[in-house]
Amino acid sequence: MLRVGLTGGIGAGKSTVANRLSEHGAVLIDSDKIAREVVEPGTPGLAELVEAFGEDILAADGALDRAVLAAKAFADEESRKRLNSIVHPKVGARTAELMAGAAPDAIVVHDIPLLVEGGLAPMYHLVVMVDAPEEVRLRRLVETRGMPETDARARIKAQATTDQRRAVADVWLDNSGAPDIVLADVDALWADRLTPFEANVRLRKPRAPMSPKIAPYDETWPAQAERALARIRVVAGENAVRVDHIGSTSVPGLPAKDILDLQLTVATLDKADGLADALSDAGFPRAEGEWFDDAHGEDGTWPKRFHFGGDPRRPVNLHVRSQETPAWRLALLFPEWLRQNPDERDAYAAVKNAMAAKHAGDGTVEGYTDEKQDWVDKAFARANAWAESTGWTP
């Protein structure tokens, strides 16, 4: 299944987005709804809250008085952590149960307010962030929910900052305007990204070949790469010797194809094979066939494994290399050498642009890659000389 984390600051309007995705056929798991269920009258959760915060958090009918609890729980950091320690494990257990019951081809949308605060972003194939300016959110909380302004401000302050949200968001939806605007964005997200993403992962479908197209350097490439790397780290666990953003998109100022090259370094290719299914399920389907790097400075080739990114709007090449060959080191050395030597970076940019223009109508990158390889091979020799002279190590 495809797991989508849906989140945003309180008052941003996640429910508008969640309901639309549900109308399209998503399996919606609502953390707020679950959080209410696990503290209903007669549950262990409610009993623990009473023990922690006092009998006065109960209404006359024995149900939880959420306004009273909120005033206590969000008064300070210690109280907020106490609330979370009681509710979050119970919500997590119920969420896991619901996810396990979803169909294999489902698109599961997990509406979870504290995704960022909980460090949960890498657990999803995609994170969708719903946003609105703080003053808009404040007005909604006061006018629509009837929340006292001081409480509303405290709730907003206790949540993640905009910068923290942007760091983990694969999709950013502005919900500050009329509902029709964000609903149109959600419709496009479902049709153009979520549906094909789910199929790509389930069917292990590779990315379609295309002609080389060089884009100007994008300052968001490193942040986009880090989101993918975080997911790979979760899957690889202790099998990962290291996980890195490599290739041209990792070199500031260097134009490149808008495809993120990532590298997972493992001890042996047996380790890589053991991770193949887990990486594929996590959104990086393994490519069929035999994959290898040319052996620079020696005869033959260096075998590796290769995975595509399944997200149709964020192309990724994941190279899984073992420490059994020098290829993993060379993949780290080359971009570092370019970063430290701007003249070489600019020379490489000129080669890339010229070769991309020459092969613009090929429908594949093979000719482009082959024709610039002579320059790259010579550059590897210069990079190795630089590493020796500077003492560089990975």
Secondary structure, 3 states (H helix, E strand, C coil): CEEEEEEECCCCCHHHHHHHHHHHCCEEEEHHHHHHHCCCCCCHHHHHHHHHHCHHHECCCCCECHHHHHHHHCCCHHHHHHHHHHHHHHHHHHHHHHHHCCCCCCEEEEECCCCCCCCCHHHCCEEEEEECCHHHHHHHHHHCCCCCHHHHHHHHHHCCCHHHHHHHCCEEEECCCCHHHHHHHHHHHHHHHHHHHHHHHHHCCCCCCCCCCEECCCCCHHHHHHHHHHHHHHHHHHHCCEEEEECHHHCCCCCEECCEEEEEEECCHHHHHHHHHHHHHCCCCECCCCEEEECCCCCCEEEEEEEECCCCCCCEEEEEEECCCCHHHHHHHHHHHHHHCHHHHHHHHHHHHHHHHHCCCCCCCHHHHHHHHHHHHHHHHHHHHHHHHHCCCC
